[in-house]
Amino acid sequence: MASGEVRFTFRSEETDVNVVIEGQREWVEGIIDELGLSKVGTLLPLGVTSPIKKPDLMESDGVEGDVLAPPTDMGPEPDPSRIPVVRRPIGALSVELEIEKIGLEPPSRSDVFELMDAFSELDEPRPIQGEMSVDPMAEAWLKELMRLIVRDGGRTALATETIEEVASPKLGGRTGVELSVWLESLFAAGKLVKIHGGDATGWGPSPRWLG
């Protein structure tokens, strides 16, 4: 069997598990066996599209099992003329305006109060289902908050401080660093998207998670 660098991937939507392992093939296969994932997931060599088995190659040729081959179709040749050209005078980029476009501009006090009122009127959601949810009820409330800002507010993200001010009591009382760490864990799980802008970090819903 061919050796070399490989990547093993396995995702379960039902249990919200996402596994990615990279390394030498022998080592990766050992980890897969230890985790009991030998019959699921996908094992691909790094740098090529897929392992291609060539039964016509015999051991007498010095090759065993799978042979790594480059993809047969790399797609159309790049066409630089189709890449749009954007020119602007030096210094003409308004960072504040671009941040506002993605919804990370801090809302005004009146906006925060309106959001708090709208959030307080929501019906209590059902806890999130799945073994990977650390706090199913808090996660359910956060999802409702994200759905509210997208559906009614047309925003793509909220700053950490705004989330804390609006929904902290519903999020297990998390504040400050504890809230940031929890949001980071949801980002790592693919449930949130993270947006950096200005002096704030914004969090928005992953379409798959919100859907």
Secondary structure, 3 states (H helix, E strand, C coil): CCCCEEEEEEEECCCCEEEEEEEEHHHHHHHHHHHCCCCCCEEEECCCCCEEECCCCCHHHCCCCEEECCCCCCCCCCCHHHCCCCCCCCCCCCHHHHHHHCCCCCCCHHHHHHHHHHHHCCCCCCCCCCCCCCCHHHHHHHHHHHHHHHHCCCCCCEEHHHHHHHHHHHHCCCCHHHHHHHHHHHHHCCCEEEEEECCEEEEEECHHHHC
